[in-house]
Amino acid sequence: MTEEFFLAYGDEPEPYRPQRRPGQPPRRRKRRKRRRGRTALALLLTLLLLGGMGAGLYLGYDRLRGMFGAEDYTTAAGTAEIEIVIPEGASGLQIAKVLKGQDVIASEQAFIDAWEANGDADRIQPGRYRLRLRLAAADAILMLLDVKNRIVNGITIPEGLSTFKIYKLLAERLGIPEAQFKAAAKDPVKLGVPASWFERDGRKVTRSVEGFLFPDTYEFPKDVTAEAALKMMVQRFLAVTKELKFAETVRASLDVAPYEALIVASLAQAESGTAKDLPKVARVAYNRIIEQPPGGICHCLEMDVTVNYWFETQGKPTKESGKMTEAELDNPRNPYNRKLAFLPTPINNPGRAALSAAAKPAVGKWHFFVAIDKEGNSAFAVTNAEHERNKELACERKIIC
């Protein structure tokens, strides 16, 4: 085929030509010009062909180099230990950058190749790890997947704890004086709470970090300060409420300030005995705030948990509802008096489910509820008469009397 290619473009044998007659001018120059033209065209096409082949070879080499030529360490090279932190939500490339920056791996490309080859790589969790320096990329992934290499210093903050209980828990686990947490919490905006969260549609504002310390499991750095620990919790709260579209939802569907909805979330967290009842308890709170319930009952929250929060702010022990005196329940000097419709602040730090319930409460006209079994399920009522019947049922079951 190559032979035919060049014959077709200028190197074919000269056809028979009759001899030049005497006196006829020579034709050699013209033939040479034609031959040179055909030869130049053949050369150009040859160069194009070779150029295309060269480009293909280069691209092939580049791909091969990406697959097999990325710089990598050998397993035997890893000796010295190092602690690294994988950030929340980090991608494979972001993890590769962290490891390359600490000289755990030789190149980001080697790690990406190993990541793609390991079907479990995307199960690597955020957190602090103990690894070795100068590891083969594939071995670095295996070490990150091995839970034994994860440094677990997790502190779980349960849902519904007040800031006072959270300070105490953190002080015990982190070895930081409780007073430092209280001092750091005096300015919630400094901790990262946007000032817009304290807008209450013309009502008096009491700035507090209560409600903004999101309950979760945290892995705090060894040298964490009280302020830094609280900032981490505030940032987690902001991330969760952004994901839930909390502020936008309550403004659009409930026509209340997000801070009021946060207060309702804390009430639902404190009063609901089960997760499934959270949206109903939230609706009861909204109903009591917005309108006076049937039967002439006061236009107020009437929730004893608010009184217990007041005890906490005073450094006093909390009490069961049945052991509270009328003077304690209705103390006019208590800004968290159960006869109020609006509270100064949330009364605890609600979790995701309670926040979601406050943003999207159940639909109903209930104003009352009472626990009716040992599992914590509640019966909800629209009228006081219905509520009294539910209370009788609870008494029969020895839940309350």
Secondary structure as UniProt FT lines:
FT   HELIX           2..6
FT   HELIX           7..11
FT   TURN            22..23
FT   HELIX           28..68
FT   HELIX           75..77
FT   STRAND          81..86
FT   TURN            88..89
FT   HELIX           92..101
FT   TURN            102..103
FT   HELIX           108..117
FT   TURN            119..120
FT   HELIX           121..123
FT   STRAND          127..132
FT   HELIX           137..145
FT   HELIX           147..149
FT   STRAND          150..151
FT   STRAND          154..156
FT   TURN            159..160
FT   HELIX           163..174
FT   HELIX           178..184
FT   TURN            185..186
FT   TURN            188..192
FT   HELIX           195..198
FT   TURN            201..202
FT   TURN            210..211
FT   STRAND          217..219
FT   TURN            222..223
FT   HELIX           226..244
FT   HELIX           246..249
FT   HELIX           250..254
FT   HELIX           258..271
FT   HELIX           275..277
FT   HELIX           278..290
FT   TURN            294..295
FT   HELIX           305..313
FT   TURN            314..315
FT   HELIX           321..323
FT   HELIX           326..329
FT   TURN            332..333
FT   TURN            335..336
FT   TURN            338..339
FT   HELIX           352..359
FT   STRAND          368..371
FT   TURN            374..375
FT   STRAND          378..381
FT   HELIX           384..396
FT   TURN            397..398
//
